[in-house]
């Protein structure tokens, strides 16, 4: 962290700078999350158009020993 030998003003400046940088990093991370969400929605839409019912897969996942949806999707894709 910050050494005790630095002045109070220097410590304040350090912490303000760190918060500013972290706020910008958080903003960029949120942009990335938004992009990933859009891509996921595009894939969901494409699967719906191809006749894959993701809600049905999710229901099966909750009933079948709580298997992850990824396992069920892999299993369904092997059937095709």
Rosetta blueprint (number, residue, H / E / L):
1 X L
2 X L
3 X L
4 X L
5 X L
6 X L
7 X L
8 X H
9 X H
10 X H
11 X H
12 X H
13 X H
14 X H
15 X H
16 X H
17 X H
18 X H
19 X H
20 X H
21 X H
22 X H
23 X H
24 X H
25 X H
26 X H
27 X H
28 X H
29 X H
30 X H
31 X H
32 X H
33 X H
34 X H
35 X H
36 X H
37 X H
38 X H
39 X H
40 X H
41 X H
42 X H
43 X H
44 X H
45 X H
46 X H
47 X H
48 X H
49 X H
50 X L
51 X L
52 X L
53 X L
54 X H
55 X H
56 X H
57 X H
58 X H
59 X H
60 X H
61 X H
62 X H
63 X H
64 X L
65 X L
66 X L
67 X L
68 X L
69 X H
70 X H
71 X H
72 X H
73 X H
74 X H
75 X H
76 X H
77 X H
78 X H
79 X H
80 X L
